[in-house]
Amino acid sequence: MREDLGVLRPGDEIAVDLKILLRRRTDLVNDRTRQINRLRSNSRRSARRWSAR
């Protein structure tokens, strides 16, 4: 374990800020995953329509 890092306590300002940033990052990752899945689904649907012609 790194020796140069301090200990985080649940009420510390830095711990609260990190928690907020981590939650925001998680939301962004989930949004991006939904976008990719939606794009993939729409692409497959379009490909099926074109191949049926």
C-alpha positions in Angstrom: 0.0 0.0 0.0 1.2 3.5 -0.7 2.7 5.4 2.2 2.2 8.9 0.8 -1.6 8.8 0.9 -3.5 10.0 4.0 -6.4 8.2 5.7 -9.9 9.2 4.6 -12.6 9.4 7.2 -16.3 9.3 6.1 -17.0 12.9 7.2 -13.9 14.5 5.8 -14.5 17.1 3.1 -12.3 15.3 0.6 -14.1 12.0 1.2 -17.4 13.7 0.6 -16.1 15.3 -2.6 -14.7 12.0 -3.8 -18.0 10.3 -3.2 -19.9 13.0 -5.2 -17.4 12.7 -8.1 -17.6 8.9 -8.1 -21.4 9.0 -8.1 -21.3 11.5 -11.1 -18.8 9.3 -12.9 -20.9 6.2 -12.4 -24.0 8.1 -13.8 -22.0 9.2 -16.8 -20.7 5.6 -17.5 -24.3 4.3 -17.2 -25.6 7.0 -19.6 -22.9 6.2 -22.1 -23.7 2.4 -21.8 -27.4 3.1 -22.5 -26.4 5.3 -25.5 -24.2 2.5 -27.0 -26.9 -0.1 -26.4 -29.6 2.0 -28.0 -27.3 2.7 -31.0 -26.5 -1.0 -31.4 -30.2 -1.9 -31.2 -31.2 0.7 -33.8 -28.3 -0.4 -36.1 -29.5 -4.0 -35.9 -33.0 -3.0 -36.6 -32.0 -0.9 -39.6 -29.8 -3.7 -41.0 -32.7 -6.1 -40.8 -34.9 -3.7 -42.7 -32.4 -3.2 -45.4 -31.6 -6.9 -45.7 -35.4 -7.7 -46.0 -35.7 -5.6 -49.2 
